[in-house]
Amino acid sequence: MLKALIKFDLDHVSQRPLVNSSFSGFYKKGEAVNIASARYEENEKLWYVLENGIQIDSHFVEVEPYSGLGEQDKIQFFLCYRNLDEHNNPSLDDETAPDQLYFAQITTPSDSRRFLVNHWDENTFVNAVMNAVKPLAAERKHVFIYIHGFDWEPGLKLDLPSTFVQSYMNHSANSIAKIIYFGWPSTGWRTKADDKAIQAGEHFTKKNFFNYFKQLSDALKAEGKCLNLIVHSFGHQLLNGMINPGADHVKNIPEGIFEHIFLMAPDITHLAVQKDGVILRNIKKTRKGKHYTYNFTPLTKLASKVHIFYNELDYLLYLSTQKFNGNKSTGIFNSKPDAKGITTDYRNLGNYGRALFDKPGSGLTPGDGFNFVDVQDLVKTEMAADPLYYPFQNLKDESRLRAIKDIRENSNYEGLALLDTFWNRHFLMTHHQYLFTCRPVVDHVLSLLNKISEPEPSVQNLVV
């Protein structure tokens, strides 16, 4: 059962009793409640069902972060890849990459704008994490570094990580020990943010910050544990810069430091996982004409296993690409004869997986070492909605489905409505978020973490 607070004074419009419920009062702002289950209506609205049978619109309820978890699992870590303001708080206005990393051990920060961090050297960072991991059960062997996606509103993105902690650490098969939240300057409108994200990633590697991960990985391996990386949505632009820092800095990228890398709804062209990657045109010219290098193949050296979780119905990801590339393959780019080539190249890896590679005549060759996982296949066995299970909502709107098909087949984004982002903000963003927190995905990720490798079969010499 989840604990929550009522966000506003509620009347009969925003709450209603279930059949046979005897409760007849109303709720006041700040009142504590217990959530027993949840249900969706046809209009995609989520209602929480309280322990007394009352249903309340989820928009009026704030679920307590880390609800239902033990005290040890409420303690996680924050890695701040942002500059600080004059009060030693992470600056939400400075979009430049910092020259040193900052850290904090956190529980449930109530105000991310007044969130104190400190500079730790590699040894201090490693010791802090290892001291938090050692008291846990032996099967809790996985430490995760979590890189968040785009900041719709400037902040530190500590809401999605808390959902990650709840959905995984409340699971009966959980083997994750600690989460290290990686906060980075992803602010700014999408038309300029790609440049800034890639540059911030390049800067990270040039400053040799991978050494923090290398030392932590070594310490974990010495204890029979391992380090993993999970990246969501627009965070893949940062990751792309981190692993493509330029020829002079490739030496700063260590090999084999992660056991698993999970790419969740990658906001990056599908060509990034082809052999040797690709160089694509920078249509915004904010890098003074420099084009983008998209190449995820170095990830297979960073980790033993790289998993790409994709969903063809992730509508928010299409809207993001539309914002970056324009509405359609002609029109906004009609002065350029190769306009269709631009929108074709930038179709999302996170939406199609291997499909575009496997299309006859594509001429594309995916790199070795990538495991593609279709979320639509995983959710076919989805159980009934329950807040502890973070249920997945499929996209049902026929007009949206037709628009997605047109993008895939014709690179035409004309059918997308940007206002959908505002009018359906709760559903579209929640749907995008559930690509790594819904119960079927959690089940699958934990099964990959917990899988015991089968011994190699012995080869018998045949005597003729």
C-alpha positions as a printed NumPy array, in Angstrom:
array([[  0.   ,   0.   ,   0.   ],
       [  1.341,   3.438,  -0.961],
       [  1.261,   6.511,   1.253],
       [  0.235,   9.837,  -0.292],
       [ -0.838,  13.403,   0.474],
       [ -3.867,  15.264,  -0.833],
       [ -2.635,  18.242,  -2.917],
       [ -5.851,  20.352,  -2.872],
       [ -9.115,  20.605,  -0.968],
       [-11.341,  18.056,  -2.68 ],
       [-15.098,  18.045,  -3.299],
       [-17.38 ,  15.531,  -4.962],
       [-16.087,  16.417,  -8.454],
       [-12.584,  15.054,  -7.882],
       [-13.474,  12.144,  -5.621],
       [-16.214,   9.55 ,  -5.662],
       [-17.128,   6.454,  -3.67 ],
       [-16.99 ,   2.946,  -4.989],
       [-20.096,   0.788,  -4.767],
       [-20.901,  -0.087,  -1.138],
       [-18.386,   2.455,   0.215],
       [-19.64 ,   4.006,   3.458],
       [-17.291,   7.052,   3.372],
       [-19.188,  10.327,   2.832],
       [-16.76 ,  13.116,   3.799],
       [-14.324,  15.24 ,   1.793],
       [-10.539,  15.574,   1.904],
       [ -8.473,  18.62 ,   2.79 ],
       [ -5.11 ,  19.718,   1.382],
       [ -2.209,  18.009,   3.182],
       [ -4.281,  15.122,   4.513],
       [ -2.477,  11.756,   4.494],
       [ -4.094,   8.801,   2.744],
       [ -3.256,   5.206,   1.853],
       [ -3.603,   4.017,  -1.753],
       [ -4.729,   0.419,  -2.132],
       [ -4.962,   0.142,  -5.929],
       [ -5.536,   2.111,  -9.136],
       [ -7.701,   2.012, -12.242],
       [ -7.794,   3.708, -15.644],
       [-10.855,   5.073, -17.411],
       [-11.41 ,   5.033, -21.151],
       [-10.247,   8.667, -21.4  ],
       [ -6.85 ,   7.568, -20.011],
       [ -7.463,   9.258, -16.636],
       [ -5.895,   7.438, -13.69 ],
       [ -7.902,   7.125, -10.457],
       [ -6.356,   6.034,  -7.158],
       [ -8.506,   3.802,  -4.968],
       [ -7.954,   4.499,  -1.265],
       [ -8.121,   1.866,   1.453],
       [-11.614,   3.051,   2.41 ],
       [-12.911,   2.588,  -1.153],
       [-12.922,   6.25 ,  -2.223],
       [-11.541,   6.965,  -5.726],
       [ -9.529,  10.166,  -6.253],
       [ -8.246,  11.663,  -9.494],
       [ -4.466,  11.009,  -9.487],
       [ -3.742,  14.644, -10.385],
       [ -4.886,  15.634,  -6.869],
       [ -2.692,  13.123,  -5.037],
       [  1.071,  13.25 ,  -4.41 ],
       [  2.512,   9.814,  -3.767],
       [  5.205,   9.842,  -1.093],
       [  8.652,   9.254,  -2.682],
       [ 10.065,   5.831,  -1.792],
       [  6.731,   4.827,  -0.276],
       [  6.736,   1.239,   0.933],
       [ 10.538,   0.932,   1.034],
       [ 12.772,   0.139,   3.994],
       [ 15.056,   2.797,   5.442],
       [ 18.197,   1.5  ,   3.686],
       [ 16.503,   1.66 ,   0.291],
       [ 15.49 ,   5.283,   0.84 ],
       [ 19.18 ,   6.255,   0.859],
       [ 20.593,   6.779,  -2.634],
       [ 23.267,   8.982,  -4.229],
       [ 23.212,  12.077,  -6.421],
       [ 26.013,  12.802,  -8.9  ],
       [ 25.769,  16.437,  -9.962],
       [ 27.205,  17.273, -13.383],
       [ 26.209,  20.937, -13.082],
       [ 27.932,  24.111, -11.968],
       [ 27.   ,  25.509,  -8.56 ],
       [ 25.473,  28.853,  -7.649],
       [ 26.742,  31.222,  -4.953],
       [ 25.041,  29.126,  -2.248],
       [ 26.684,  25.844,  -3.304],
       [ 23.41 ,  24.617,  -4.76 ],
       [ 23.32 ,  23.094,  -8.26 ],
       [ 22.612,  25.97 , -10.64 ],
       [ 19.457,  25.495, -12.697],
       [ 20.276,  28.474, -14.916],
       [ 23.871,  27.706, -15.92 ],
       [ 23.807,  25.464, -19.006],
       [ 27.58 ,  24.974, -19.251],
       [ 29.314,  21.767, -18.204],
       [ 31.306,  21.922, -14.93 ],
       [ 35.029,  21.24 , -14.458],
       [ 34.472,  18.984, -11.447],
       [ 31.783,  16.622, -10.179],
       [ 29.662,  17.136,  -7.069],
       [ 27.918,  14.535,  -4.948],
       [ 25.489,  13.99 ,  -2.117],
       [ 23.931,  11.088,  -0.272],
       [ 20.207,  11.734,  -0.389],
       [ 16.891,  10.381,   0.809],
       [ 13.851,  12.329,  -0.364],
       [ 14.774,  15.949,  -1.18 ],
       [ 11.721,  18.156,  -0.803],
       [ 13.097,  21.1  ,  -2.746],
       [ 15.575,  20.374,  -5.542],
       [ 16.356,  24.084,  -5.929],
       [ 18.004,  24.115,  -2.479],
       [ 19.83 ,  20.851,  -2.752],
       [ 23.331,  20.952,  -1.23 ],
       [ 26.174,  19.001,  -2.844],
       [ 29.919,  18.705,  -2.279],
       [ 32.939,  17.966,  -4.415],
       [ 34.286,  14.466,  -3.76 ],
       [ 37.433,  12.987,  -5.202],
       [ 37.304,   9.477,  -6.669],
       [ 38.27 ,   7.733,  -3.416],
       [ 35.664,   9.559,  -1.323],
       [ 32.967,   8.779,  -3.901],
       [ 33.865,   5.085,  -4.083],
       [ 34.099,   4.692,  -0.307],
       [ 30.707,   6.325,   0.25 ],
       [ 28.954,   4.034,  -2.237],
       [ 30.715,   0.887,  -1.025],
       [ 29.878,   1.645,   2.626],
       [ 26.2  ,   1.912,   1.663],
       [ 26.267,  -1.305,  -0.369],
       [ 28.113,  -3.627,   2.046],
       [ 25.331,  -3.924,   4.696],
       [ 22.817,  -5.153,   2.079],
       [ 22.043,  -8.787,   1.343],
       [ 24.508, -10.624,  -0.888],
       [ 22.009, -10.894,  -3.771],
       [ 21.814,  -7.079,  -3.915],
       [ 24.873,  -6.963,  -6.153],
       [ 23.997,  -4.347,  -8.794],
       [ 24.715,  -0.612,  -8.552],
       [ 23.109,   1.568, -11.212],
       [ 24.1  ,   4.923, -12.658],
       [ 20.928,   6.579, -13.933],
       [ 21.101,   9.343, -16.6  ],
       [ 17.819,  11.204, -16.948],
       [ 16.24 ,  12.677, -20.069],
       [ 15.207,  16.165, -21.135],
       [ 14.191,  18.714, -18.495],
       [ 10.787,  20.009, -19.544],
       [ 11.103,  22.524, -16.739],
       [ 14.603,  23.199, -15.347],
       [ 15.287,  21.019, -12.336],
       [ 17.365,  18.12 , -11.134],
       [ 15.045,  15.35 , -12.361],
       [ 14.753,  13.674,  -8.988],
       [ 11.138,  12.62 ,  -9.64 ],
       [ 11.767,   9.908, -12.227],
       [ 14.652,   8.324, -10.288],
       [ 12.431,   7.968,  -7.212],
       [  9.922,   6.144,  -9.418],
       [ 12.77 ,   3.952, -10.647],
       [ 13.735,   3.113,  -7.057],
       [ 10.148,   2.292,  -6.077],
       [  9.356,   0.156,  -9.091],
       [ 12.54 ,  -1.92 ,  -8.904],
       [ 13.289,  -2.082,  -5.19 ],
       [  9.7  ,  -2.967,  -4.27 ],
       [  9.987,  -5.991,  -6.564],
       [ 10.303,  -9.398,  -4.919],
       [ 13.171, -10.323,  -7.29 ],
       [ 15.122,  -7.081,  -6.805],
       [ 18.911,  -7.434,  -6.952],
       [ 19.726,  -3.703,  -7.212],
       [ 21.669,  -2.277,  -4.277],
       [ 21.935,   1.46 ,  -4.941],
       [ 21.064,   4.082,  -7.566],
       [ 23.4  ,   6.966,  -8.444],
       [ 21.331,   9.747, -10.022],
       [ 23.289,  11.586, -12.702],
       [ 21.967,  15.159, -12.917],
       [ 23.14 ,  17.187, -15.932],
       [ 22.298,  20.544, -17.645],
       [ 19.652,  19.393, -20.118],
       [ 17.669,  22.631, -20.052],
       [ 16.791,  24.78 , -23.05 ],
       [ 14.411,  24.366, -25.956],
       [ 14.937,  21.266, -28.058],
       [ 16.081,  23.196, -31.137],
       [ 19.332,  24.078, -29.354],
       [ 19.563,  21.367, -26.72 ],
       [ 21.078,  18.668, -28.928],
       [ 24.254,  20.714, -29.383],
       [ 24.542,  21.478, -25.687],
       [ 23.919,  17.883, -24.635],
       [ 26.54 ,  16.449, -26.998],
       [ 29.085,  19.097, -25.986],
       [ 28.429,  18.38 , -22.285],
       [ 29.06 ,  14.698, -22.956],
       [ 32.313,  15.398, -24.781],
       [ 33.441,  17.646, -21.915],
       [ 32.739,  14.877, -19.368],
       [ 35.193,  12.537, -21.083],
       [ 37.795,  15.182, -21.829],
       [ 37.926,  15.939, -18.088],
       [ 38.563,  12.221, -17.463],
       [ 35.439,  11.871, -15.292],
       [ 34.996,   8.276, -16.474],
       [ 37.704,   7.496, -13.923],
       [ 35.076,   7.836, -11.151],
       [ 33.097,   5.014, -12.758],
       [ 36.223,   2.952, -13.4  ],
       [ 37.317,   3.035,  -9.756],
       [ 33.809,   2.245,  -8.502],
       [ 33.535,  -0.632, -10.966],
       [ 36.839,  -2.088,  -9.764],
       [ 35.779,  -1.83 ,  -6.11 ],
       [ 32.447,  -3.524,  -6.805],
       [ 34.069,  -6.347,  -8.791],
       [ 36.406,  -7.012,  -5.866],
       [ 33.313,  -7.663,  -3.753],
       [ 31.593,  -9.85 ,  -6.368],
       [ 29.277,  -7.017,  -7.407],
       [ 28.956,  -4.933, -10.576],
       [ 28.214,  -1.494, -11.988],
       [ 25.457,  -0.881, -14.544],
       [ 24.244,   2.091, -16.575],
       [ 20.683,   3.058, -17.495],
       [ 19.956,   6.013, -19.794],
       [ 16.521,   7.392, -20.591],
       [ 15.238,   9.412, -23.55 ],
       [ 17.188,  12.624, -24.296],
       [ 19.988,  11.495, -21.988],
       [ 21.249,   9.52 , -24.979],
       [ 22.408,  12.764, -26.583],
       [ 24.684,  13.308, -23.573],
       [ 25.824,   9.673, -23.744],
       [ 26.629,  10.041, -27.433],
       [ 28.995,  12.903, -26.636],
       [ 30.572,  10.977, -23.757],
       [ 31.594,   8.051, -25.986],
       [ 32.562,  10.173, -29.025],
       [ 34.823,  12.831, -27.473],
       [ 37.241,  13.144, -30.402],
       [ 40.329,  11.14 , -31.328],
       [ 42.565,  12.857, -28.743],
       [ 40.336,  11.788, -25.828],
       [ 39.167,   8.276, -26.722],
       [ 41.912,   7.007, -24.408],
       [ 39.898,   8.397, -21.477],
       [ 37.1  ,   5.867, -22.08 ],
       [ 37.719,   2.709, -20.004],
       [ 36.658,  -0.747, -21.202],
       [ 34.458,  -3.269, -19.452],
       [ 33.382,  -1.105, -16.515],
       [ 29.657,  -1.906, -16.826],
       [ 28.023,  -5.318, -16.668],
       [ 24.838,  -4.09 , -18.39 ],
       [ 23.912,  -0.897, -20.24 ],
       [ 20.17 ,  -0.298, -20.658],
       [ 19.067,   2.251, -23.288],
       [ 15.45 ,   3.15 , -22.54 ],
       [ 13.513,   4.962, -25.306],
       [ 16.706,   6.339, -26.878],
       [ 16.157,   9.81 , -28.301],
       [ 18.674,   9.467, -31.112],
       [ 18.697,   8.356, -34.736],
       [ 18.514,   4.626, -35.444],
       [ 21.699,   4.954, -37.498],
       [ 23.714,   5.36 , -34.275],
       [ 23.793,   1.588, -33.781],
       [ 24.89 ,   0.705, -37.28 ],
       [ 28.46 ,  -0.424, -37.808],
       [ 30.834,   2.549, -37.269],
       [ 27.909,   4.912, -36.601],
       [ 27.054,   7.823, -38.896],
       [ 27.669,  11.554, -39.402],
       [ 24.438,  13.502, -39.914],
       [ 23.822,  17.079, -40.983],
       [ 23.373,  19.68 , -38.272],
       [ 20.384,  21.536, -39.689],
       [ 20.326,  24.106, -36.87 ],
       [ 23.892,  25.326, -37.496],
       [ 24.384,  26.12 , -33.819],
       [ 27.753,  24.363, -33.878],
       [ 28.985,  26.685, -36.65 ],
       [ 28.314,  24.092, -39.305],
       [ 29.798,  21.121, -37.457],
       [ 27.748,  18.01 , -38.041],
       [ 26.761,  15.39 , -35.492],
       [ 28.634,  12.147, -34.991],
       [ 26.152,   9.526, -33.83 ],
       [ 27.834,   6.285, -32.836],
       [ 26.752,   3.9  , -30.092],
       [ 29.048,   1.052, -31.09 ],
       [ 31.689,   2.069, -28.444],
       [ 29.128,   1.01 , -25.815],
       [ 29.902,  -2.621, -26.569],
       [ 33.417,  -2.004, -25.228],
       [ 32.131,  -0.22 , -22.132],
       [ 29.828,  -3.085, -21.146],
       [ 29.454,  -6.816, -21.458],
       [ 25.83 ,  -6.459, -22.595],
       [ 23.93 ,  -3.544, -24.199],
       [ 20.12 ,  -3.685, -24.242],
       [ 17.926,  -1.303, -26.261],
       [ 14.319,  -1.035, -25.026],
       [ 12.135,   0.541, -27.698],
       [  8.444,   1.189, -28.312],
       [  6.959,   2.041, -31.686],
       [  4.031,   3.803, -29.97 ],
       [  6.108,   6.28 , -27.936],
       [  4.295,   9.352, -29.233],
       [  6.198,  11.865, -27.095],
       [  9.458,  10.827, -28.731],
       [  7.999,  11.607, -32.168],
       [  6.862,  15.032, -30.963],
       [ 10.379,  15.732, -29.711],
       [ 11.874,  14.812, -33.086],
       [  9.273,  16.949, -34.831],
       [ 10.313,  19.908, -32.683],
       [ 13.924,  19.391, -33.74 ],
       [ 13.491,  18.567, -37.432],
       [ 10.262,  20.31 , -38.416],
       [  6.757,  19.108, -39.118],
       [  7.294,  17.027, -42.223],
       [  9.67 ,  15.951, -44.953],
       [  8.678,  18.955, -47.093],
       [  7.319,  22.349, -46.085],
       [  9.622,  23.853, -43.466],
       [ 12.587,  22.469, -45.429],
       [ 11.088,  23.021, -48.885],
       [ 13.998,  25.265, -49.871],
       [ 16.333,  22.304, -49.519],
       [ 16.125,  19.541, -52.137],
       [ 17.376,  16.91 , -49.675],
       [ 14.841,  17.765, -46.966],
       [ 13.305,  14.314, -46.934],
       [ 16.736,  12.831, -46.329],
       [ 16.992,  14.823, -43.1  ],
       [ 13.735,  13.567, -41.609],
       [ 14.472,  10.043, -42.816],
       [ 17.851,  10.021, -41.102],
       [ 16.477,  11.326, -37.816],
       [ 13.735,   8.757, -37.327],
       [ 14.098,   7.468, -33.786],
       [ 16.116,   4.444, -32.77 ],
       [ 14.003,   4.386, -29.627],
       [ 10.852,   3.713, -31.62 ],
       [ 11.833,   1.111, -34.188],
       [ 14.568,  -1.115, -32.845],
       [ 15.81 ,  -3.383, -35.629],
       [ 12.833,  -2.82 , -37.934],
       [ 14.494,  -0.287, -40.238],
       [ 17.648,  -2.4  , -40.437],
       [ 15.682,  -5.49 , -41.4  ],
       [ 13.653,  -3.707, -44.077],
       [ 14.569,  -5.173, -47.532],
       [ 16.893,  -2.887, -49.456],
       [ 17.702,  -0.667, -46.463],
       [ 21.443,  -1.105, -46.942],
       [ 21.876,  -0.725, -43.177],
       [ 23.992,  -3.039, -41.03 ],
       [ 23.506,  -2.93 , -37.24 ],
       [ 26.626,  -3.159, -35.116],
       [ 27.365,  -6.311, -33.155],
       [ 26.559,  -6.689, -29.482],
       [ 23.146,  -4.967, -29.216],
       [ 20.124,  -6.738, -27.737],
       [ 16.856,  -5.171, -28.966],
       [ 13.788,  -5.484, -26.697],
       [ 10.316,  -4.463, -27.938],
       [  8.294,  -3.088, -25.026],
       [  5.089,  -3.835, -26.944],
       [  5.959,  -7.536, -26.74 ],
       [  6.619,  -7.277, -23.01 ],
       [  3.321,  -5.54 , -22.174],
       [  1.141,  -8.143, -23.901],
       [  1.041,  -9.998, -20.596],
       [  0.5  ,  -6.845, -18.494],
       [ -1.414,  -7.425, -15.264],
       [ -4.238,  -5.27 , -13.954],
       [ -3.408,  -1.693, -12.989],
       [ -1.838,  -1.25 ,  -9.58 ],
       [  0.28 ,   1.713,  -8.403],
       [  2.954,  -0.606,  -7.042],
       [  3.292,  -2.219, -10.47 ],
       [  3.385,   1.022, -12.514],
       [  1.003,  -0.26 , -15.186],
       [  1.697,   0.403, -18.841],
       [ -0.831,   2.293, -20.977],
       [ -0.958,   1.474, -24.66 ],
       [ -1.606,   4.162, -27.242],
       [ -5.153,   3.641, -28.575],
       [ -5.913,   6.806, -30.556],
       [ -6.302,   5.807, -34.226],
       [ -5.187,   9.187, -35.613],
       [ -1.941,   8.962, -33.624],
       [ -1.356,   5.415, -34.792],
       [ -1.8  ,   6.498, -38.433],
       [  0.652,   9.388, -37.923],
       [  3.258,   7.013, -36.479],
       [  2.87 ,   4.645, -39.444],
       [  3.35 ,   7.567, -41.862],
       [  6.579,   8.585, -40.11 ],
       [  7.943,   5.067, -40.271],
       [  7.067,   4.49 , -43.929],
       [  7.406,   7.986, -45.423],
       [  9.402,  10.07 , -42.901],
       [  6.405,  12.417, -42.753],
       [  5.781,  14.158, -39.411],
       [  2.862,  16.246, -40.702],
       [  0.246,  14.239, -38.815],
       [  1.623,  15.108, -35.371],
       [ -0.083,  17.722, -33.235],
       [  2.331,  19.547, -30.923],
       [ -0.592,  20.662, -28.741],
       [ -1.038,  17.031, -27.781],
       [  1.99 ,  17.53 , -25.557],
       [  0.048,  20.087, -23.525],
       [ -3.505,  18.723, -23.629],
       [ -2.378,  15.151, -22.965],
       [  0.716,  15.961, -20.957],
       [ -0.003,  13.54 , -18.127],
       [ -0.688,  10.59 , -20.415],
       [  2.077,  11.153, -22.994],
       [  4.817,  11.819, -20.45 ],
       [  3.666,   8.994, -18.215],
       [  3.605,   6.646, -21.202],
       [  7.163,   7.711, -22.097],
       [  8.296,   7.292, -18.482],
       [  6.784,   3.804, -18.207],
       [  9.232,   2.567, -20.831],
       [ 11.562,   1.796, -17.945],
       [  9.341,   1.682, -14.849],
       [  6.27 ,  -0.355, -15.876],
       [  6.049,  -3.79 , -14.309],
       [  6.683,  -5.866, -17.489],
       [  9.911,  -3.919, -18.179],
       [ 10.974,  -4.183, -14.533],
       [ 10.376,  -7.935, -14.65 ],
       [ 12.501,  -8.255, -17.779],
       [ 15.358,  -6.044, -16.59 ],
       [ 15.614,  -7.903, -13.289],
       [ 15.554, -11.234, -15.111],
       [ 18.535, -10.055, -17.167],
       [ 20.378,  -8.938, -14.033],
       [ 19.659, -12.172, -12.196],
       [ 20.338, -14.543, -15.057],
       [ 23.036, -17.074, -14.242],
       [ 25.264, -17.84 , -17.187],
       [ 25.162, -21.441, -18.296],
       [ 28.547, -23.189, -18.359],
       [ 30.071, -23.642, -21.759],
       [ 29.562, -27.184, -23.072],
       [ 32.771, -29.211, -23.099],
       [ 34.121, -30.351, -26.415],
       [ 34.881, -34.066, -26.517],
       [ 37.633, -35.362, -28.787],
       [ 36.296, -37.981, -31.133],
       [ 38.413, -41.096, -31.546],
       [ 37.93 , -42.693, -34.937]])
